[in-house]
Structure formats: C-alpha cells, structure tokens
Amino acid sequence: MSKKSNTSKRYTAEFKRDAVALVHSSGKTVTEVAREIGVSPEGLRNWVSQDKTDRGQGAAGALTSDGKEELRRLRRENREQQQTIEILGKAAAFFAKEPTK
C-alpha cells in the first residue's frame, strides 16, 4: 500500500495547456486522459474548468487566471502593508514613551 505525499506537484503552464488540449482533441474522458499523462483526474478537471473560464465560458463570477494572480498579488501586498502598519504603530508607541530632553 503506497503512502500519499502531502506535497502537491507543480506543473508548468505549458504542460497544463497541453493536457487541456488533449482532453478537447482526443475524444477521451478527463479521467482517461489524466490516467494516461499521470495526473489526478480532479486536477485535470480543474485545469479544463479554468481554461473554460479564461476563454470567457466559465460560470458567472468565476475568476480568470489573470484575475486569480491579481488577487494573490493584492492579498500579499495587503499583508505586507498590514505588517508595516503594525511595526510603525509599535515604533510610534515606543518613541511616545521616550522622555524628551
């Protein structure tokens, strides 16, 4: 019995694009293609779904790949700004306690 790894593999954008194209062109099911190329059916289904969204055919409100990347960037930037605000607040409190000469 094999033990599953807790780390997920990272695939290049080109690999994902080719895998999605294979699903569309082969006439095979996502599960069959996934087995052939050695990826999880769930992962390949997600790639196919994301491709559909990126082409403007996804569910209403679904984020495109560019939209997801922008959201990740904005969240990271927000975290960094919150940390800066916290540090500046601590520094201001520290200097407010310093006796003046």
N, C-alpha and C positions, 0 to 999 in steps of 0.2 A: 504494500500500500504506500503510495507516494504522499509526501507531505507537501501541502501547498505553501508557497512562499508568500510572505506578507508584502513583498515589494512588487510593484507592477512594472512591466516592461514599458519602455518608451519607444514609440515608433516614429519614424520620420514622416513629415507631411507628404513626401513623395510616396512612401510605402502605403500610407492611408489612402491617398488619391488613387493609386493603382489598384488597391484592394476594392475600393468602391466601384471603380470602372469595371473590374472583373465581375462583381455582382450584377451590374447593369448589362454587361455584354454576354455573360455566359449562359444565361437562362437557368442557372442553378439557384438554389435557395441560399440565403445568408449562412445558414448552418453548414451546408455543404462546402461553400467557398471557405468559410472560417476553418473547417477541418483541413482542407487542402493546403492552406497557407500557414496554418499553425497559430491562429489567434482565437480568442474566445468569441463565440457567437454574439454574446452581449456587446462586446467591444466593437465588433464589426457592424452590428445593428446601429450602435451609437454613431459610428462614422458615416453610415449611409444616411441616417436621420440628419446629422449635422450638414452633410453635403446638400441635402434637400433644402434645409433652412438657408444655407448660404446662397442657393440658387433662387431664393425667394418663394419657395414652395412649401415651407415648413408651417408649423402650427402658428396661429396668431400669437404674437408676443414672444416667440422664440428668438433667442439671441443668435446672431450670426457669429462666425469665428472671430471676425474683427471686433464685434460688439463684446464678446467674452473677453478678448485680450484687453480691450479698453477698460472693461470693468475690473479686471485683475490689476491693471496698472493704476487705476484710480484708487482702489482699495489699498494697495501697497503705499501709494503716495499719502493717503489719508492716515494710515498707521504711522508713517514716518513723521507727519506733521503733528499728530497727537503726542508722539514721544517728545518732539521738540518743545511743544507747549508745556508738557509735564516738567521737562528739565528746566525751562525758563521760569516756570512757576516756583520750583524749588530754589532756584538761584535767587529769585526776587525775594522769597521769604527769608533766605539766609542773609542777604545783604540788608534787609529791613531790620534784622536783629543786631547788626553790627553797630557798635557805638560810634558816634560821629566825633571827630576831633576838632 
